[in-house]
Amino acid sequence: MPNHFHLICSFINNANLSIVIKNIKSFTAMKIIDAIINNPQESRKEWMLDLFEKNGQRMQSNFRFQFWQHENHPILHNTKEMYQQRLVYLHENPERAGFVKHPIDWKHSSSIDYYTEAGKGLLELIRLD
C-alpha cells in the first residue's frame, strides 16, 4: 500500500514486537528518505523533506525526520482461523483499495507465493501454514 504496510511475522527467542517494528520503520525510513534525496528527478523532494523535517521536530526521539507515524495496530493470531483471515485480508487489501484487479498483481505482496504454483514474490518467505 502506498501509505502503510501489513506484516505477519513470528518471533524466536522472545523477540520484542515493538523493537522489531521500530527497527523496520527506522531502516525503511532511512532508505526511503535517502532515495528521495538522491533522486534528481523527484519533483516533490523539497516539499516532502520539509514535511518530514517539520514532523521530526515535534518529538525529541526523532533524529531529524519523521517518515512513519509512531503507532501500529498489532493483532495476535492465536488460532489458525485468525491467521488465515488476516492473511486473506492482507492479500486482498490492494484490490479493495482499487490499485489492482487481482491480489497477485500487487508487486509488493506475498499473494503470488500463496495463490499461484510458479509465482515467486520479492521476498523470501517462511510459510507458517
N, C-alpha and C positions, 0 to 999 in steps of 0.2 A: 504494500500500500504506500502511496506517496507521503503520507504524514504520520504513519505509525507502523509498528510491526507486531506480528503474533509469533509466539515461540512456545513450543512444547519441549520441555527438557527434563532430564532426570539427573540426579546428582549422586556422586560417590563420595565416600569419606566425609559424610555430613557437611558438605559444602553449604555455604550460607547463600540463600537465594538473593538477598539484597546486594551482597557484594558481587555476585555473578552478574546481575543486571547492571549494577553501577559500572563494572568493568566493560561490559558490552557497550553501554551507552558512551562511556568515555572514549573507547577505542574508535567506535564508528563516528562519533562527533569529530574527533581529530582528523580522521581520514576524509570525511565529507568537507569540512572547513578547508583543509589543505587542498582538496580538489577544486573548491571554489576559488581559492586564492590563486592557484596556479593554472587556471583555465583562462587564457586570453580572450576566448570567445564568449565568456559568461557576461551577458549584458546587465544582469542584476547584481553583480558582485558587490558593489559599494552598498547598495540597499540592504542586501542580506547580511553582510558583515556588520553594518551599523546596527541592524536589528538584533543580531546575536550578541553584539557587544553591550548594547543597552540592557538586554535581558541578563547578561552576565554580571552587570554591575549591581543588580538587585540583591544578590546573595554573595556573601563573603566566601562561601565554599567554592565558587567558580574561579577558575584561573583567569580567564579573560572573557571567553564567550560562553553562552549557554545555548546549545543546539536543541537538546531534548528537554521536555518538561520533567520536573522532579516528582514523578508519580508513576505508578504501574498498577496493574489490576491482576494480581496472581489468582489463579483458580486451581485448587487442589484436585487432581484427577485420581480419586481414591477408588474408583471402580473402572472396570473395563468399559462399561457403558458410557461413563462420563468422559473417559479418554476418547472413545470413538466419536461421541457427539462433538467434542471440542476440535478434534482433527477434521471432521467434516466442515465445521464452522470456519476453521482456519483456511481450508482449501477453497471454500465457496465464497469467501469474503470479497475477492476482486471481481467475481462475477456479479454478486449482489450490488456492488458499487458501480457496475456498468463499465468497468475497464476492459473486460474480456467477455467473449461469448461462452467460453468453457474454462473451468478452473485450470486445466493443463496448459492453457495458453499464457498464463501469468508466469513470466520469466523467473521471478524470484520466489517461486513456490515449490514445495516438495510434492505437489499433487501429481506431477508427471511420474514420480517414483512410485506412488501408491496406485495410480489408476491406469497405467499402461504396462505392457510387458517389456518393451525395449527402452522405455524412457529413462533418462538419467538427468536429474536436475543439477543445479550449480554447486550444491554442497554434498559432501559425503554424509549419508545418514546412517544412524544406528537405529534400526527399527525396534520399537517397543512392543509391537503386537505379534 
